[in-house]
């Protein structure tokens, strides 16, 4: 008797593809907000995070990166290196 998924390599491949697709979808939704914040004068990652807070909280969105309780966006750390090209 064999335990586990006999096609584990396929399951892993499908899972990786799904995670990448979800990340791309999320980035496609957030990037326009970031671009608008930059056009409005946001230059630092902290300013961009504040703009994301304003949008996510005003729309009532509770994404996984929004901290429960205070509703602030924690996905961007001020020390992160971000390339939005």
C-alpha positions in Angstrom: 0.0 0.0 0.0 1.3 3.4 -1.0 0.6 6.4 1.2 0.4 10.0 -0.1 -0.4 11.4 -3.5 1.2 9.3 -6.3 1.3 12.4 -8.4 2.8 14.7 -5.8 5.1 16.4 -8.4 2.0 17.4 -10.4 0.2 18.7 -7.3 3.2 20.7 -6.3 3.5 22.2 -9.8 -0.2 23.1 -9.8 0.1 24.7 -6.4 3.1 26.8 -7.4 1.2 28.0 -10.6 -1.8 28.9 -8.5 0.2 30.9 -6.0 2.0 32.8 -8.8 -1.3 33.6 -10.5 -2.8 34.9 -7.3 0.3 37.0 -6.6 0.1 38.4 -10.2 -3.6 39.2 -9.7 -3.0 40.9 -6.4 -0.1 43.0 -7.9 -2.3 44.0 -10.9 -4.9 45.3 -8.4 -2.5 47.1 -6.2 -0.2 48.6 -8.8 -2.7 51.2 -10.1 -3.2 52.5 -6.5 0.6 52.7 -6.1 1.0 54.6 -9.4 -1.8 57.1 -8.3 -0.1 57.6 -5.0 3.2 58.3 -6.7 1.5 60.8 -9.1 0.0 62.5 -6.0 3.5 62.9 -4.6 4.1 59.8 -2.5 7.9 59.1 -2.7 8.7 56.9 0.2 7.5 53.4 0.8 5.9 54.7 4.0 3.9 57.3 2.0 2.8 54.6 -0.4 1.7 52.3 2.5 -0.3 55.2 3.9 -2.0 55.6 0.5 -2.8 51.9 0.4 -4.2 52.2 4.0 -6.5 55.0 2.9 -7.8 53.0 -0.1 -8.2 49.6 1.6 -9.8 51.1 4.7 -12.1 53.4 2.7 -13.3 50.5 0.6 -13.7 48.3 3.6 -11.3 45.7 2.2 -9.7 43.3 4.8 -6.9 41.7 2.9 -4.6 39.3 4.6 -2.0 42.0 4.9 -4.3 44.4 6.7 -3.6 44.0 10.4 -6.7 43.1 12.4 -7.7 45.7 14.9 -6.2 48.9 13.5 -6.8 48.2 9.7 -3.4 49.4 8.6 -1.6 47.9 5.7 1.6 46.0 6.7 2.6 44.5 3.3 5.2 47.1 2.6 8.0 47.6 5.1 9.9 50.9 4.9 13.2 49.0 4.5 12.0 46.9 1.5 13.4 47.3 -2.0 10.6 47.6 -4.4 10.8 47.7 -8.2 7.6 48.5 -10.0 8.9 48.7 -13.5 
